[in-house]
Amino acid sequence: MNDLQTETLHRIIGRTMNIVDQHKCLAALAYARQYDIEAECRQMILAARLSWLTWHTLAQRKWQIENTRNPNKARHHDSIALREKYVRC
């Protein structure tokens, strides 16, 4: 796989699992099949999703650290139970 193909795939591949990014990944796989680089494309998709998941997890942890668990100090819109439910440990 040359540099042009690598850059093209990086620009096409979506990082999240939303419907738009899923279709972008399908388009990247279709492009990769034309040039017989499908295995490399799959690895790029998995790496992109892993990097997004890592960023998302770290952002959640940062959000959890910056906010308090003490209900007396919590902001009125800050749901401690909701935050604890969604933050990965």
C-alpha positions as CSV (number, residue, x, y, z in Angstrom):
1,M,0.0,0.0,0.0
2,N,1.5,3.3,-1.0
3,D,1.3,6.7,0.7
4,L,-1.6,8.0,-1.4
5,Q,-3.7,5.0,-0.6
6,T,-2.9,5.2,3.1
7,E,-3.9,8.9,3.2
8,T,-7.0,8.3,1.2
9,L,-8.1,5.6,3.6
10,H,-7.3,7.7,6.6
11,R,-9.6,10.5,5.2
12,I,-12.4,8.1,4.4
13,I,-12.5,6.0,7.6
14,G,-14.8,7.1,10.3
15,R,-13.8,6.6,13.9
16,T,-17.1,6.1,15.7
17,M,-19.9,3.6,15.4
18,N,-22.6,6.0,14.3
19,I,-24.4,5.3,11.0
20,V,-22.4,7.8,8.9
21,D,-19.1,6.5,10.0
22,Q,-20.2,2.9,9.4
23,H,-21.0,3.8,5.8
24,K,-17.7,5.6,5.5
25,C,-15.9,2.4,6.6
26,L,-17.9,0.4,4.1
27,A,-16.8,2.9,1.4
28,A,-13.2,2.5,2.5
29,L,-13.5,-1.3,2.3
30,A,-15.0,-1.0,-1.2
31,Y,-12.0,1.2,-2.2
32,A,-9.6,-1.2,-0.6
33,R,-11.1,-4.2,-2.4
34,Q,-10.4,-2.6,-5.8
35,Y,-6.6,-2.4,-4.9
36,D,-6.4,-5.7,-3.0
37,I,-5.5,-3.9,0.3
38,E,-8.6,-5.0,2.3
39,A,-6.6,-6.5,5.2
40,E,-4.7,-3.3,5.7
41,C,-7.9,-1.3,5.5
42,R,-9.5,-3.5,8.2
43,Q,-6.6,-3.0,10.5
44,M,-6.8,0.8,9.9
45,I,-10.5,0.7,10.8
46,L,-9.9,-1.2,14.0
47,A,-7.1,1.1,15.0
48,A,-9.3,4.2,14.3
49,R,-12.1,2.8,16.4
50,L,-9.7,1.8,19.2
51,S,-8.2,5.3,19.3
52,W,-11.7,6.8,19.5
53,L,-12.7,4.5,22.2
54,T,-9.6,5.3,24.2
55,W,-10.2,9.0,23.8
56,H,-13.8,8.6,24.9
57,T,-12.9,6.6,27.9
58,L,-10.3,9.1,29.0
59,A,-12.7,12.0,28.5
60,Q,-15.2,10.2,30.7
61,R,-12.7,9.6,33.4
62,K,-11.5,13.3,33.3
63,W,-15.2,14.4,33.5
64,Q,-15.6,12.1,36.5
65,I,-12.5,13.4,38.3
66,E,-13.4,17.1,37.7
67,N,-16.8,16.8,39.2
68,T,-17.6,15.8,42.7
69,R,-19.3,12.7,44.1
70,N,-20.5,14.7,47.1
71,P,-24.2,15.5,46.4
72,N,-24.0,18.6,48.6
73,K,-21.4,20.1,46.3
74,A,-22.8,18.8,43.0
75,R,-24.2,21.3,40.5
76,H,-28.0,21.2,40.1
77,H,-27.8,19.7,36.7
78,D,-25.0,17.2,37.6
79,S,-26.4,13.7,38.1
80,I,-23.9,11.7,40.1
81,A,-25.8,8.5,39.6
82,L,-26.0,9.0,35.8
83,R,-22.3,9.8,35.6
84,E,-21.3,6.8,37.6
85,K,-23.5,4.6,35.4
86,Y,-21.8,5.6,32.1
87,V,-18.2,6.2,33.2
88,R,-15.9,3.3,32.4
89,C,-13.7,2.0,35.3
